[in-house]
Amino acid sequence: MSDSLHLYPWVVVRLLRPMPPVVFARFENPADAKAYVQVLKLLMPGAKFLLFFVPVP
């Protein structure tokens, strides 16, 4: 895993059925990630997004 992925552990994923999920964005802190998801939901009301934390080993 590259160093940049360690710096941005909060991940926003878009679910696109029947295709595999797509990593949409990565963030350093959860507040920025949540705000980004809120904006995405306003811009794309029919889309589904997941926000999760990827722990650094």
PDB file of N, CA, C, O and CB in Angstrom:
ATOM      1  N   MET A   1       0.847  -1.170   0.000  1.00  0.00           N
ATOM      2  CA  MET A   1       0.000   0.000   0.000  1.00  0.00           C
ATOM      3  C   MET A   1       0.895   1.236   0.000  1.00  0.00           C
ATOM      4  O   MET A   1       1.866   1.318   0.751  1.00  0.00           O
ATOM      5  CB  MET A   1      -0.965  -0.004   1.220  1.00  0.00           C
ATOM      6  N   SER A   2       0.552   2.184  -0.847  1.00  0.00           N
ATOM      7  CA  SER A   2       1.404   3.372  -0.943  1.00  0.00           C
ATOM      8  C   SER A   2       1.182   4.301   0.249  1.00  0.00           C
ATOM      9  O   SER A   2       0.196   4.180   0.977  1.00  0.00           O
ATOM     10  CB  SER A   2       1.131   4.124  -2.259  1.00  0.00           C
ATOM     11  N   ASP A   3       2.113   5.224   0.430  1.00  0.00           N
ATOM     12  CA  ASP A   3       2.021   6.158   1.552  1.00  0.00           C
ATOM     13  C   ASP A   3       0.802   7.051   1.462  1.00  0.00           C
ATOM     14  O   ASP A   3       0.231   7.410   2.492  1.00  0.00           O
ATOM     15  CB  ASP A   3       3.261   7.006   1.623  1.00  0.00           C
ATOM     16  N   SER A   4       0.383   7.424   0.251  1.00  0.00           N
ATOM     17  CA  SER A   4      -0.774   8.309   0.117  1.00  0.00           C
ATOM     18  C   SER A   4      -2.056   7.639   0.616  1.00  0.00           C
ATOM     19  O   SER A   4      -2.940   8.324   1.131  1.00  0.00           O
ATOM     20  CB  SER A   4      -0.944   8.737  -1.341  1.00  0.00           C
ATOM     21  N   LEU A   5      -2.175   6.326   0.476  1.00  0.00           N
ATOM     22  CA  LEU A   5      -3.356   5.625   0.971  1.00  0.00           C
ATOM     23  C   LEU A   5      -3.376   5.589   2.495  1.00  0.00           C
ATOM     24  O   LEU A   5      -4.449   5.560   3.097  1.00  0.00           O
ATOM     25  CB  LEU A   5      -3.403   4.204   0.411  1.00  0.00           C
ATOM     26  N   HIS A   6      -2.196   5.589   3.129  1.00  0.00           N
ATOM     27  CA  HIS A   6      -2.129   5.625   4.587  1.00  0.00           C
ATOM     28  C   HIS A   6      -2.603   6.971   5.120  1.00  0.00           C
ATOM     29  O   HIS A   6      -3.137   7.049   6.227  1.00  0.00           O
ATOM     30  CB  HIS A   6      -0.702   5.340   5.064  1.00  0.00           C
ATOM     31  N   LEU A   7      -2.410   8.029   4.339  1.00  0.00           N
ATOM     32  CA  LEU A   7      -2.792   9.373   4.783  1.00  0.00           C
ATOM     33  C   LEU A   7      -4.288   9.615   4.653  1.00  0.00           C
ATOM     34  O   LEU A   7      -4.825  10.510   5.306  1.00  0.00           O
ATOM     35  CB  LEU A   7      -2.036  10.420   3.987  1.00  0.00           C
ATOM     36  N   TYR A   8      -4.967   8.837   3.824  1.00  0.00           N
ATOM     37  CA  TYR A   8      -6.393   9.054   3.564  1.00  0.00           C
ATOM     38  C   TYR A   8      -7.178   7.771   3.811  1.00  0.00           C
ATOM     39  O   TYR A   8      -7.558   7.089   2.859  1.00  0.00           O
ATOM     40  CB  TYR A   8      -6.616   9.547   2.116  1.00  0.00           C
ATOM     41  N   PRO A   9      -7.427   7.434   5.075  1.00  0.00           N
ATOM     42  CA  PRO A   9      -8.073   6.157   5.380  1.00  0.00           C
ATOM     43  C   PRO A   9      -9.597   6.149   5.204  1.00  0.00           C
ATOM     44  O   PRO A   9     -10.197   5.075   5.160  1.00  0.00           O
ATOM     45  CB  PRO A   9      -7.749   5.774   6.780  1.00  0.00           C
ATOM     46  N   TRP A  10     -10.238   7.328   5.102  1.00  0.00           N
ATOM     47  CA  TRP A  10     -11.693   7.383   4.934  1.00  0.00           C
ATOM     48  C   TRP A  10     -12.022   7.320   3.452  1.00  0.00           C
ATOM     49  O   TRP A  10     -11.547   8.139   2.665  1.00  0.00           O
ATOM     50  CB  TRP A  10     -12.289   8.674   5.576  1.00  0.00           C
ATOM     51  N   VAL A  11     -12.845   6.334   3.074  1.00  0.00           N
ATOM     52  CA  VAL A  11     -13.111   6.056   1.669  1.00  0.00           C
ATOM     53  C   VAL A  11     -14.600   6.198   1.379  1.00  0.00           C
ATOM     54  O   VAL A  11     -15.446   5.720   2.134  1.00  0.00           O
ATOM     55  CB  VAL A  11     -12.620   4.646   1.290  1.00  0.00           C
ATOM     56  N   VAL A  12     -14.903   6.873   0.254  1.00  0.00           N
ATOM     57  CA  VAL A  12     -16.269   6.971  -0.242  1.00  0.00           C
ATOM     58  C   VAL A  12     -16.340   6.071  -1.478  1.00  0.00           C
ATOM     59  O   VAL A  12     -15.563   6.225  -2.419  1.00  0.00           O
ATOM     60  CB  VAL A  12     -16.676   8.477  -0.577  1.00  0.00           C
ATOM     61  N   VAL A  13     -17.285   5.133  -1.455  1.00  0.00           N
ATOM     62  CA  VAL A  13     -17.454   4.173  -2.537  1.00  0.00           C
ATOM     63  C   VAL A  13     -18.837   4.356  -3.140  1.00  0.00           C
ATOM     64  O   VAL A  13     -19.823   4.508  -2.418  1.00  0.00           O
ATOM     65  CB  VAL A  13     -17.255   2.715  -2.033  1.00  0.00           C
ATOM     66  N   ARG A  14     -18.905   4.342  -4.466  1.00  0.00           N
ATOM     67  CA  ARG A  14     -20.200   4.392  -5.145  1.00  0.00           C
ATOM     68  C   ARG A  14     -20.566   2.981  -5.576  1.00  0.00           C
ATOM     69  O   ARG A  14     -19.757   2.261  -6.159  1.00  0.00           O
ATOM     70  CB  ARG A  14     -20.167   5.363  -6.374  1.00  0.00           C
ATOM     71  N   LEU A  15     -21.806   2.602  -5.275  1.00  0.00           N
ATOM     72  CA  LEU A  15     -22.302   1.288  -5.661  1.00  0.00           C
ATOM     73  C   LEU A  15     -22.981   1.400  -7.017  1.00  0.00           C
ATOM     74  O   LEU A  15     -23.934   2.160  -7.191  1.00  0.00           O
ATOM     75  CB  LEU A  15     -23.278   0.721  -4.596  1.00  0.00           C
ATOM     76  N   LEU A  16     -22.478   0.631  -7.970  1.00  0.00           N
ATOM     77  CA  LEU A  16     -23.010   0.634  -9.334  1.00  0.00           C
ATOM     78  C   LEU A  16     -23.375  -0.796  -9.709  1.00  0.00           C
ATOM     79  O   LEU A  16     -22.522  -1.559 -10.164  1.00  0.00           O
ATOM     80  CB  LEU A  16     -21.978   1.234 -10.350  1.00  0.00           C
ATOM     81  N   ARG A  17     -24.618  -1.154  -9.522  1.00  0.00           N
ATOM     82  CA  ARG A  17     -25.026  -2.520  -9.840  1.00  0.00           C
ATOM     83  C   ARG A  17     -25.223  -2.649 -11.329  1.00  0.00           C
ATOM     84  O   ARG A  17     -25.743  -1.710 -11.931  1.00  0.00           O
ATOM     85  CB  ARG A  17     -26.313  -2.908  -9.090  1.00  0.00           C
ATOM     86  N   PRO A  18     -24.857  -3.714 -11.959  1.00  0.00           N
ATOM     87  CA  PRO A  18     -24.248  -4.951 -11.488  1.00  0.00           C
ATOM     88  C   PRO A  18     -22.722  -4.899 -11.524  1.00  0.00           C
ATOM     89  O   PRO A  18     -22.069  -5.932 -11.378  1.00  0.00           O
ATOM     90  CB  PRO A  18     -24.739  -6.112 -12.320  1.00  0.00           C
ATOM     91  N   MET A  19     -22.149  -3.716 -11.715  1.00  0.00           N
ATOM     92  CA  MET A  19     -20.693  -3.584 -11.770  1.00  0.00           C
ATOM     93  C   MET A  19     -20.108  -3.583 -10.359  1.00  0.00           C
ATOM     94  O   MET A  19     -20.834  -3.391  -9.384  1.00  0.00           O
ATOM     95  CB  MET A  19     -20.292  -2.294 -12.520  1.00  0.00           C
ATOM     96  N   PRO A  20     -18.798  -3.796 -10.251  1.00  0.00           N
ATOM     97  CA  PRO A  20     -18.174  -3.739  -8.921  1.00  0.00           C
ATOM     98  C   PRO A  20     -18.192  -2.314  -8.361  1.00  0.00           C
ATOM     99  O   PRO A  20     -18.272  -1.354  -9.127  1.00  0.00           O
ATOM    100  CB  PRO A  20     -16.724  -4.258  -8.987  1.00  0.00           C
ATOM    101  N   PRO A  21     -18.120  -2.168  -7.048  1.00  0.00           N
ATOM    102  CA  PRO A  21     -18.084  -0.832  -6.439  1.00  0.00           C
ATOM    103  C   PRO A  21     -16.870  -0.036  -6.906  1.00  0.00           C
ATOM    104  O   PRO A  21     -15.823  -0.599  -7.227  1.00  0.00           O
ATOM    105  CB  PRO A  21     -18.075  -0.945  -4.910  1.00  0.00           C
ATOM    106  N   VAL A  22     -17.032   1.281  -6.935  1.00  0.00           N
ATOM    107  CA  VAL A  22     -15.978   2.174  -7.400  1.00  0.00           C
ATOM    108  C   VAL A  22     -15.559   3.084  -6.248  1.00  0.00           C
ATOM    109  O   VAL A  22     -16.402   3.723  -5.619  1.00  0.00           O
ATOM    110  CB  VAL A  22     -16.453   3.011  -8.628  1.00  0.00           C
ATOM    111  N   VAL A  23     -14.255   3.143  -5.972  1.00  0.00           N
ATOM    112  CA  VAL A  23     -13.746   4.091  -4.976  1.00  0.00           C
ATOM    113  C   VAL A  23     -13.862   5.479  -5.592  1.00  0.00           C
ATOM    114  O   VAL A  23     -13.217   5.788  -6.594  1.00  0.00           O
ATOM    115  CB  VAL A  23     -12.248   3.764  -4.553  1.00  0.00           C
ATOM    116  N   PHE A  24     -14.693   6.302  -4.976  1.00  0.00           N
ATOM    117  CA  PHE A  24     -15.010   7.622  -5.527  1.00  0.00           C
ATOM    118  C   PHE A  24     -14.061   8.680  -5.004  1.00  0.00           C
ATOM    119  O   PHE A  24     -13.660   9.576  -5.746  1.00  0.00           O
ATOM    120  CB  PHE A  24     -16.445   8.008  -5.198  1.00  0.00           C
ATOM    121  N   ALA A  25     -13.694   8.586  -3.726  1.00  0.00           N
ATOM    122  CA  ALA A  25     -12.808   9.590  -3.122  1.00  0.00           C
ATOM    123  C   ALA A  25     -12.222   9.035  -1.830  1.00  0.00           C
ATOM    124  O   ALA A  25     -12.766   8.104  -1.236  1.00  0.00           O
ATOM    125  CB  ALA A  25     -13.572  10.921  -2.847  1.00  0.00           C
ATOM    126  N   ARG A  26     -11.097   9.622  -1.403  1.00  0.00           N
ATOM    127  CA  ARG A  26     -10.452   9.266  -0.136  1.00  0.00           C
ATOM    128  C   ARG A  26     -10.219  10.547   0.647  1.00  0.00           C
ATOM    129  O   ARG A  26      -9.927  11.595   0.071  1.00  0.00           O
ATOM    130  CB  ARG A  26      -9.104   8.493  -0.368  1.00  0.00           C
ATOM    131  N   PHE A  27     -10.352  10.454   1.982  1.00  0.00           N
ATOM    132  CA  PHE A  27     -10.233  11.637   2.837  1.00  0.00           C
ATOM    133  C   PHE A  27      -9.402  11.331   4.068  1.00  0.00           C
ATOM    134  O   PHE A  27      -9.267  10.184   4.494  1.00  0.00           O
ATOM    135  CB  PHE A  27     -11.616  12.146   3.250  1.00  0.00           C
ATOM    136  N   GLU A  28      -8.851  12.398   4.623  1.00  0.00           N
ATOM    137  CA  GLU A  28      -8.028  12.291   5.823  1.00  0.00           C
ATOM    138  C   GLU A  28      -8.877  12.199   7.087  1.00  0.00           C
ATOM    139  O   GLU A  28      -8.514  11.491   8.027  1.00  0.00           O
ATOM    140  CB  GLU A  28      -7.087  13.480   5.918  1.00  0.00           C
ATOM    141  N   ASN A  29     -10.005  12.908   7.118  1.00  0.00           N
ATOM    142  CA  ASN A  29     -10.830  12.888   8.328  1.00  0.00           C
ATOM    143  C   ASN A  29     -12.291  12.611   7.977  1.00  0.00           C
ATOM    144  O   ASN A  29     -12.720  12.871   6.852  1.00  0.00           O
ATOM    145  CB  ASN A  29     -10.709  14.226   9.089  1.00  0.00           C
ATOM    146  N   PRO A  30     -13.050  12.089   8.926  1.00  0.00           N
ATOM    147  CA  PRO A  30     -14.426  11.679   8.648  1.00  0.00           C
ATOM    148  C   PRO A  30     -15.371  12.848   8.365  1.00  0.00           C
ATOM    149  O   PRO A  30     -16.337  12.683   7.621  1.00  0.00           O
ATOM    150  CB  PRO A  30     -14.954  10.887   9.807  1.00  0.00           C
ATOM    151  N   ALA A  31     -15.116  14.007   8.935  1.00  0.00           N
ATOM    152  CA  ALA A  31     -16.004  15.147   8.707  1.00  0.00           C
ATOM    153  C   ALA A  31     -15.993  15.570   7.236  1.00  0.00           C
ATOM    154  O   ALA A  31     -17.045  15.864   6.668  1.00  0.00           O
ATOM    155  CB  ALA A  31     -15.593  16.330   9.599  1.00  0.00           C
ATOM    156  N   ASP A  32     -14.824  15.601   6.626  1.00  0.00           N
ATOM    157  CA  ASP A  32     -14.734  15.943   5.209  1.00  0.00           C
ATOM    158  C   ASP A  32     -15.430  14.891   4.347  1.00  0.00           C
ATOM    159  O   ASP A  32     -16.116  15.227   3.381  1.00  0.00           O
ATOM    160  CB  ASP A  32     -13.267  16.086   4.786  1.00  0.00           C
ATOM    161  N   ALA A  33     -15.254  13.646   4.693  1.00  0.00           N
ATOM    162  CA  ALA A  33     -15.873  12.564   3.925  1.00  0.00           C
ATOM    163  C   ALA A  33     -17.393  12.628   4.024  1.00  0.00           C
ATOM    164  O   ALA A  33     -18.079  12.453   3.017  1.00  0.00           O
ATOM    165  CB  ALA A  33     -15.370  11.199   4.418  1.00  0.00           C
ATOM    166  N   LYS A  34     -17.924  12.873   5.203  1.00  0.00           N
ATOM    167  CA  LYS A  34     -19.384  12.961   5.380  1.00  0.00           C
ATOM    168  C   LYS A  34     -19.950  14.146   4.614  1.00  0.00           C
ATOM    169  O   LYS A  34     -21.009  14.034   3.996  1.00  0.00           O
ATOM    170  CB  LYS A  34     -19.744  13.080   6.873  1.00  0.00           C
ATOM    171  N   ALA A  35     -19.266  15.268   4.648  1.00  0.00           N
ATOM    172  CA  ALA A  35     -19.729  16.445   3.913  1.00  0.00           C
ATOM    173  C   ALA A  35     -19.725  16.172   2.412  1.00  0.00           C
ATOM    174  O   ALA A  35     -20.634  16.604   1.703  1.00  0.00           O
ATOM    175  CB  ALA A  35     -18.847  17.667   4.236  1.00  0.00           C
ATOM    176  N   TYR A  36     -18.725  15.470   1.929  1.00  0.00           N
ATOM    177  CA  TYR A  36     -18.631  15.135   0.514  1.00  0.00           C
ATOM    178  C   TYR A  36     -19.793  14.227   0.106  1.00  0.00           C
ATOM    179  O   TYR A  36     -20.390  14.416  -0.954  1.00  0.00           O
ATOM    180  CB  TYR A  36     -17.279  14.456   0.206  1.00  0.00           C
ATOM    181  N   VAL A  37     -20.106  13.253   0.941  1.00  0.00           N
ATOM    182  CA  VAL A  37     -21.224  12.342   0.644  1.00  0.00           C
ATOM    183  C   VAL A  37     -22.544  13.118   0.619  1.00  0.00           C
ATOM    184  O   VAL A  37     -23.400  12.838  -0.221  1.00  0.00           O
ATOM    185  CB  VAL A  37     -21.293  11.194   1.696  1.00  0.00           C
ATOM    186  N   GLN A  38     -22.723  14.073   1.507  1.00  0.00           N
ATOM    187  CA  GLN A  38     -23.945  14.879   1.511  1.00  0.00           C
ATOM    188  C   GLN A  38     -24.099  15.649   0.205  1.00  0.00           C
ATOM    189  O   GLN A  38     -25.195  15.717  -0.351  1.00  0.00           O
ATOM    190  CB  GLN A  38     -23.941  15.853   2.696  1.00  0.00           C
ATOM    191  N   VAL A  39     -23.015  16.224  -0.283  1.00  0.00           N
ATOM    192  CA  VAL A  39     -23.060  16.959  -1.549  1.00  0.00           C
ATOM    193  C   VAL A  39     -23.345  16.001  -2.707  1.00  0.00           C
ATOM    194  O   VAL A  39     -24.135  16.319  -3.597  1.00  0.00           O
ATOM    195  CB  VAL A  39     -21.729  17.714  -1.790  1.00  0.00           C
ATOM    196  N   LEU A  40     -22.708  14.837  -2.696  1.00  0.00           N
ATOM    197  CA  LEU A  40     -22.951  13.864  -3.756  1.00  0.00           C
ATOM    198  C   LEU A  40     -24.410  13.428  -3.791  1.00  0.00           C
ATOM    199  O   LEU A  40     -24.977  13.243  -4.868  1.00  0.00           O
ATOM    200  CB  LEU A  40     -22.051  12.651  -3.573  1.00  0.00           C
ATOM    201  N   LYS A  41     -25.019  13.263  -2.626  1.00  0.00           N
ATOM    202  CA  LYS A  41     -26.428  12.858  -2.569  1.00  0.00           C
ATOM    203  C   LYS A  41     -27.342  13.949  -3.130  1.00  0.00           C
ATOM    204  O   LYS A  41     -28.386  13.644  -3.707  1.00  0.00           O
ATOM    205  CB  LYS A  41     -26.830  12.528  -1.122  1.00  0.00           C
ATOM    206  N   LEU A  42     -26.958  15.219  -2.964  1.00  0.00           N
ATOM    207  CA  LEU A  42     -27.738  16.307  -3.555  1.00  0.00           C
ATOM    208  C   LEU A  42     -27.585  16.327  -5.080  1.00  0.00           C
ATOM    209  O   LEU A  42     -28.551  16.562  -5.806  1.00  0.00           O
ATOM    210  CB  LEU A  42     -27.303  17.659  -2.959  1.00  0.00           C
ATOM    211  N   LEU A  43     -26.367  16.079  -5.553  1.00  0.00           N
ATOM    212  CA  LEU A  43     -26.101  16.112  -6.984  1.00  0.00           C
ATOM    213  C   LEU A  43     -26.601  14.862  -7.715  1.00  0.00           C
ATOM    214  O   LEU A  43     -27.023  14.942  -8.868  1.00  0.00           O
ATOM    215  CB  LEU A  43     -24.625  16.276  -7.218  1.00  0.00           C
ATOM    216  N   MET A  44     -26.552  13.721  -7.047  1.00  0.00           N
ATOM    217  CA  MET A  44     -26.969  12.449  -7.643  1.00  0.00           C
ATOM    218  C   MET A  44     -27.910  11.726  -6.686  1.00  0.00           C
ATOM    219  O   MET A  44     -27.499  10.775  -6.020  1.00  0.00           O
ATOM    220  CB  MET A  44     -25.737  11.559  -7.976  1.00  0.00           C
ATOM    221  N   PRO A  45     -29.165  12.162  -6.608  1.00  0.00           N
ATOM    222  CA  PRO A  45     -30.080  11.596  -5.604  1.00  0.00           C
ATOM    223  C   PRO A  45     -30.348  10.099  -5.752  1.00  0.00           C
ATOM    224  O   PRO A  45     -30.670   9.438  -4.765  1.00  0.00           O
ATOM    225  CB  PRO A  45     -31.380  12.321  -5.662  1.00  0.00           C
ATOM    226  N   GLY A  46     -30.224   9.556  -6.948  1.00  0.00           N
ATOM    227  CA  GLY A  46     -30.490   8.133  -7.147  1.00  0.00           C
ATOM    228  C   GLY A  46     -29.299   7.239  -6.878  1.00  0.00           C
ATOM    229  O   GLY A  46     -29.450   6.018  -6.821  1.00  0.00           O
ATOM    230  N   ALA A  47     -28.135   7.804  -6.712  1.00  0.00           N
ATOM    231  CA  ALA A  47     -26.912   7.012  -6.515  1.00  0.00           C
ATOM    232  C   ALA A  47     -26.786   6.555  -5.068  1.00  0.00           C
ATOM    233  O   ALA A  47     -27.309   7.190  -4.152  1.00  0.00           O
ATOM    234  CB  ALA A  47     -25.670   7.826  -6.918  1.00  0.00           C
ATOM    235  N   LYS A  48     -26.086   5.447  -4.880  1.00  0.00           N
ATOM    236  CA  LYS A  48     -25.845   4.915  -3.534  1.00  0.00           C
ATOM    237  C   LYS A  48     -24.352   4.984  -3.236  1.00  0.00           C
ATOM    238  O   LYS A  48     -23.518   4.581  -4.046  1.00  0.00           O
ATOM    239  CB  LYS A  48     -26.369   3.446  -3.404  1.00  0.00           C
ATOM    240  N   PHE A  49     -24.033   5.512  -2.036  1.00  0.00           N
ATOM    241  CA  PHE A  49     -22.651   5.666  -1.619  1.00  0.00           C
ATOM    242  C   PHE A  49     -22.430   5.033  -0.256  1.00  0.00           C
ATOM    243  O   PHE A  49     -23.331   5.016   0.583  1.00  0.00           O
ATOM    244  CB  PHE A  49     -22.261   7.140  -1.588  1.00  0.00           C
ATOM    245  N   LEU A  50     -21.242   4.517  -0.042  1.00  0.00           N
ATOM    246  CA  LEU A  50     -20.832   3.987   1.261  1.00  0.00           C
ATOM    247  C   LEU A  50     -19.628   4.794   1.728  1.00  0.00           C
ATOM    248  O   LEU A  50     -18.780   5.201   0.933  1.00  0.00           O
ATOM    249  CB  LEU A  50     -20.494   2.447   1.185  1.00  0.00           C
ATOM    250  N   LEU A  51     -19.577   5.011   3.020  1.00  0.00           N
ATOM    251  CA  LEU A  51     -18.441   5.683   3.643  1.00  0.00           C
ATOM    252  C   LEU A  51     -17.882   4.721   4.671  1.00  0.00           C
ATOM    253  O   LEU A  51     -18.609   4.249   5.547  1.00  0.00           O
ATOM    254  CB  LEU A  51     -18.848   7.064   4.295  1.00  0.00           C
ATOM    255  N   PHE A  52     -16.588   4.427   4.569  1.00  0.00           N
ATOM    256  CA  PHE A  52     -16.007   3.531   5.563  1.00  0.00           C
ATOM    257  C   PHE A  52     -14.550   3.868   5.815  1.00  0.00           C
ATOM    258  O   PHE A  52     -13.915   4.597   5.053  1.00  0.00           O
ATOM    259  CB  PHE A  52     -16.139   2.082   5.116  1.00  0.00           C
ATOM    260  N   PHE A  53     -14.043   3.321   6.896  1.00  0.00           N
ATOM    261  CA  PHE A  53     -12.671   3.538   7.345  1.00  0.00           C
ATOM    262  C   PHE A  53     -11.844   2.304   7.007  1.00  0.00           C
ATOM    263  O   PHE A  53     -12.242   1.180   7.312  1.00  0.00           O
ATOM    264  CB  PHE A  53     -12.619   3.842   8.875  1.00  0.00           C
ATOM    265  N   VAL A  54     -10.691   2.517   6.375  1.00  0.00           N
ATOM    266  CA  VAL A  54      -9.775   1.441   6.060  1.00  0.00           C
ATOM    267  C   VAL A  54      -8.622   1.535   7.063  1.00  0.00           C
ATOM    268  O   VAL A  54      -7.800   2.445   6.965  1.00  0.00           O
ATOM    269  CB  VAL A  54      -9.266   1.526   4.567  1.00  0.00           C
ATOM    270  N   PRO A  55      -8.548   0.609   8.026  1.00  0.00           N
ATOM    271  CA  PRO A  55      -7.475   0.691   9.023  1.00  0.00           C
ATOM    272  C   PRO A  55      -6.104   0.485   8.389  1.00  0.00           C
ATOM    273  O   PRO A  55      -5.946  -0.298   7.453  1.00  0.00           O
ATOM    274  CB  PRO A  55      -7.696  -0.343  10.126  1.00  0.00           C
ATOM    275  N   VAL A  56      -5.129   1.196   8.914  1.00  0.00           N
ATOM    276  CA  VAL A  56      -3.763   1.096   8.422  1.00  0.00           C
ATOM    277  C   VAL A  56      -3.043   0.006   9.214  1.00  0.00           C
ATOM    278  O   VAL A  56      -2.992   0.057  10.443  1.00  0.00           O
ATOM    279  CB  VAL A  56      -3.017   2.465   8.540  1.00  0.00           C
ATOM    280  N   PRO A  57      -2.487  -0.982   8.507  1.00  0.00           N
ATOM    281  CA  PRO A  57      -1.806  -2.076   9.238  1.00  0.00           C
ATOM    282  C   PRO A  57      -0.503  -1.630   9.855  1.00  0.00           C
ATOM    283  O   PRO A  57       0.182  -2.427  10.496  1.00  0.00           O
ATOM    284  CB  PRO A  57      -1.541  -3.249   8.310  1.00  0.00           C
TER     285      PRO A  57
END
